[in-house]
């Protein structure tokens, strides 16, 4: 099998199947967060939890849409692992909190089917596509050391927080900015675990492997911040985590936008045809001057230009 880093057709098909469900769930939970008991797999309260889950869904939908036409597996490989972990945790949470769900609703059976099968499908796609993964080129644009450590550290913290929320929801609920049930706490923990994808920069710091994930993160965090504004009355201003979480999300979004602007500019400069060649040409022209008889090479003045009476005698 050729190892040219292409995306398998089976991988694209999985992405195509998942997208409609993510978009549908986003519309229900973000546009109608107060009606989750009637429209979704289980009644989610308060609305901030609904909209936070919806934010993750739209970010995921964007990721899979991009996967449909992405040419290089390296650009989406880390995202597939993160989705597999997220779906696995929600599958476990579904089993643990089975009685909380609305079994009489179609949306519950869609939810259960997705989270009992998606972990295997997505992880299987990741394993299959690994066989055609290409070798990184030595001249690819890469993150700097500081950016790599910042992204990796944030990824580690997000993963640790997500696992703590999933394993010990009773402990986290006491300090959380808005009211949570055990199932909701585990769901939000799974969302935080998506941030663990940042750890991948320690093994692959190419901008091409980070670019899409950064876009997904900016979409998710922006939607979460908008949701926080919509759900301000649901927050407890007396809890320190309210301000830490809000400030942290704003800082992450600002830092992500800055990194995006800087790295995109660098990538654009690299993609300009002949830019390096123009610099070399400019250096060469420093040794050239124009005379009425033609161009004279000052580095080799004994060589006379040809034509227009310039033939050597």
C-alpha angles and dihedrals in degrees: 000000000000114000098212097130094250122155114248120239090236090057091052091049092054089051091049092052094048098048099074093052092050093048092047092050091048092054092050098045101037102036097036105025093152092059101056091116089062100034109029140060093266137001108272119199135217109026094239090069091050093050093045091055089045090054090056090049094054091046088052092048090053090049094052093044088056090047089061093070103019109126098199124062090205090069094061105024096098092047091057091055091049092050091049090054093045093050092045092054092049090049090054091046090052091055094045094049098034094138093056094065127090099245093182093064126088090221090064093055090047088051093048094046092050097048095043092051108025096072090059095042095048095043089046089053090051092052093047095048092049088072091066098038112135129227115259114252114238093230098054118127110263138188119260121249094258094049091047093053094045093050093043093049093048089049091052093048091048091050093048092048091047093051092047090052091048097046100038108025093156091063096047096045090068092062102031118119094236134026117283138183120214093259093048091049091053091048092052088046089057089051091054090050088064086070088064086084086084089075088072091077089074090066101028118024097173114134089225090064094047102040100081094041089052090053091050091049092051091051092049097045093046091053091047092052091049088049090052090055090050091049100041094131090059094063124091106225091195093067116089092215090064091067096035092053094044094046092045093053092049091049092048092050093048092048092047093051090049092049091047093052094046097045094042090053091050092048091049092052090051092051095054105110115240095002093130089040091054090055091051091047090051090053091050093049090060086075094050131081134180123238131178089259095051139273117337122202104224091191090060106023093168090070109087121207117247127236134029093063093313096117113134115252 
